[in-house]
Amino acid sequence: MLRGAVAAVARRRGPGPGPGGGKAAARWCCGAARRREWVPPAGRDSGIVAYNSRSRSKEPLVLATEGAATCSYVRFDIIRRIMTRFFGIEVIMVMGITDIDDKIIKRANEMNISPVALARIYEEDFKQDMAALKVLPPTVYIRVTDNIPQIISFIKTIIASGQAYATSQGNVYFDVKSWGKRYGVLTTIYPDTQDEAADTDKRHGKDFALWKAAKPQEPSWASPWGKGRPGWHIECSTISSAVFGKQLDIHTGGIDLAFPHHENEIAQCEAYHQCEQWGNYFLHSGHLHVKGSQEKMSKSLKNYITIKDFLKKFSSDQFRMFCLRSRYSSAVEFSDESMDDAKHLLQAISSFIRDGNAYIKGQLVCDPVREDILWERLANTKVTVKAAFADDFDTSRAVAAIMDLIHHGNRQLKAVTKDAGFPRSSVVYGSIISYIEGFFNALGMSFGERQVALGGGDSAVLSNVIDELVRFRSKVRHYALALPEEAAEAVPVEGAAGAKGPKQEQKERRQQLMQERKPLLEACDSLRGDLAAFGIHIKDRAAVSTWEIVEGGQAEQQTEEKS
C-alpha cells in the first residue's frame, strides 16, 4: 500500500582527502548501443567493501562529497548504523512517501474515504511500526503528492531528450527501445523480450509509464498531456534528483526491486541528467521466506504477519538479532525456531553482562582471572568486528566474534563458595561489558544493566522497585537459612542413648527452627517463581541475590538449586 523510497547524503566525518580530480561527468551519448562497464567513482574511500549489484562484484565503497545512500527498514537500518558508528560516515536521509497509487485508490474506494486520508493513515501507521522496530527516522519525509510539478518537469525533460513519448490517450511512456543495451544494467533483460497486450497504447512491450492518464473517480492533476497522475518509478527518480542532483552513492532495496523498479530508475535518471552513471552502488537484500516455503513473505501472497502482531510475540531486539545472524544479501527463513535461536543468543549475552557486573561488584566470588588472556581476546574481537563490517557488512561474522568473546569471558568466571580475598579483575570485565553493550547499542539494541520492558521514564523507577524487592527477599532468605551457631554445629552422636544431652537438645532446636522458618523459604521460592512469569529471573548467590530481565515473558527454568 504505502511504499517508502529512501535517499541519504553520506559524508566522511573529520578531515580526509577531497574528491578525486577525475574527469568530469561524461558527455551524453545519445542512443548508446552498448552496455556500459561500471566506473569506480571519484571521492573518499570509506574503508568498506560491498557487493554492488551494478557491477555484480564486491567493490571498494567510495563516497562522493555530495553523495546519497538509500536505506530501507531493519536490515538497511543496520547498515546505516554500521556506516555511521563504526566508520564515521555521516548519513543524512530523505525518505520519499508514495501516497498515491492503484492500491491506495482501490482501498479508499472500498472504505468510502478519500485516498489522501487513507494515505495519511498508512503513513502514520508506517512511522509507528518503524519506531517500534527501532529503525532510525530519516532527516525529512517527502510526499509524492507534494511534488507533482517537479515530477511533470522531470518527465518533460525526458521527452525532450527523445527517451519518452506521449500518447493520444494521455499516457507518457519511457521508450526502452531507444535506450538500446543501456537498459539492463542490473539484470540481463533487453528490450522487446516480452510482448504486451494488443490493446495497449505503448510502442514496445518493455516501455513503462511515466504518467498515467486520469480514470473516473481517481485523483488527478493537470499536465501538458491531460489530467493524470505519476507512474511509480518516476516518483523516486524525481525526489532523489531534486534533493541530491545527479550524484547518488548508494541505492538499496529488496532484491525484488532490482527489476523493474531500480532498472527503470537508472534509465530515467541517466536520461534526465544526461549522465553515464547514476547510482554508483546498488545493494539488495535477500527475501524473507516462511519456513518450508520458497515464496517470499509478502502481503500479496497473504503469508505475512503484521509488525504489530509480530511484536506481541517477539521483541524488536529479537528481530534485530535474527537479522544480524545472516548477511543482508542472503534469503532468510522465518520461523518460531529461528526466532527462538535469536532469543537464546540475547539471553546468553544478557546473562554474561549480569554475571560480569555481579563479579565487578563482588557479588559473584571467583577464582583469580587471567587478565592477559581476556585483554588479548578483547583486542582481537575489535579487529575481527571491524574487518567483518568492512567486508560487505558481514554482521553474522561480527556477532560470532562477540559470542566467542563472551564464551571466553564466561570460562574465567568460575564461582567459588568462599571468598579467599583475591583481587578482582574489575577493569577487564568492565571493558568487555562496555564494548559488548556499545556494539549492540550502535546496532539499535539495548543491554543495559537494568533493562526493563517498560516504556518512558517509568522504567528507571520500576528498576529501583525491583532492586528493593529482591534485596528484601535476600534478607528474608538469609535469615531463614542462618541458624544459631551452636545449633548449626550440632551433629548427632552415633550410639548415644539414654537421657537427652545438650547435643541432642541442640539438634532438636535446630530442627524446630528449620520447621518454623520453612514458610519463609517457601515464600522466597514462590516470589521467585511468580516474578519469573513476568520475565524477571532472580539468581541466588552465596552473598546476595541479583536479577535480570529474560525477554519473552516466562523465564526459562535454570539448573541452579532452589533455596
Disulfide bonds with the S-S distance in Angstrom:
none
